[in-house]
Amino acid sequence: MMFKIRCNCEIRMRRVCMFLCALCFGLSNSFSQSPIELQFIPTWKGVAIDQVPFCANFSETDSICLHVFRFYIHGIQFNSHGKRVWNSSFEHYLIDVEHDESMRLRFNLPDSISIDEVQFILGVDSVLQLNGAHSGVLDPIQGMYWTWQSGYIGWKFEGEELSAGQSTAIQWHVGGFRAPYQTQRTVRLKIGEVRGSIQCSIQIDRLLHDWRSIVPAEVMSPNDSAKLLADRFQTCFQIKQR
């Protein structure tokens, strides 16, 4: 009788252990994560720009040189079938073509979700700007803050165009969070199969295409030209297919 009771207890203990192991395994799977890298790649007519300063030809007589190009993004999120499945909250990132590491953003996403779209906001959150300057990537030392009007530059492009022997300096410091000159723009991009990395090209040639007919060479404050540039910049992002 004692042997039978002991056997029954051992069987029960084994079943409990098996159940706990299965539960732990299931929980570990449900909370397991995989790293995803979102990489920004500035391009000129489909070819990656791998160094700054960068110079390229518009035509046989016209050329452009890029010296400074950086921008803020925030509100990064990944969607599935039009619904958000993961987001980075209000964290801001400063993407700078002079610093390769800044163009590679890494996130850990749960294995249990599938994604088919990436979304982010160009510029700095308007609510955050009402509180003045901040630290980290939002520190004014980054050169992206207008101290004279207490606001952030959402993105900055500085370069030079050479046309018909004439040199024109281009300075676009685009920002503004108050009506009617808000320059934040949301970018939504469909992505294919994700294999650890999502490559997003920034088409500099599209940004500069026929720019003289749209805006002046110098835009240094929130105004109508800044809004037009913000609209153009929003369309320059494209997922690179593999």
C-alpha angles and dihedrals in degrees: 000000000000090000091052092050090048091051091050091051092050091050091051091048091051091050091050091049092049091049092049092047091050091047092050091047091051092048092048090052094047091052098037115119139201127208118248122191122205107200124191116207120187110216140188114208090337097312119113118247104227101177143029130253089052126182129189139164124256090187140332091293105026129068140169133214123201118208107161130021124160136140143178126240131181140162093057112183140164120223137198120202091344096310128107114248100167137011141179094226114221098330113137128215129198111214112201123177089210090063113055094193091060090061093060114075118185127202136173112228125188113258089227094071131074123208134200103167140043122206134185141160122241113224135016125311110264095221090054091050091059088068094060127235123353140193136258114030087353093058111123087233086079088072093239101108130089103217090183093064104020099243142111128253103235094202137355130208122180125174147117134255122209113201129164090343093308124116120214121187114220118207118172116173102173122193144116132140103184125086130298094017104051110152102181111120132187119227120201120184131181113228131200127215110338117224102174095293137064114196116205118188122209108211105217092177090058091051091053099039110127090340095158091068091053112037140005122260091253123053111163106154142036108289143120092288090054089054091051091050091048089054091050094045091053090063096050097081121095134166111241110231118219 
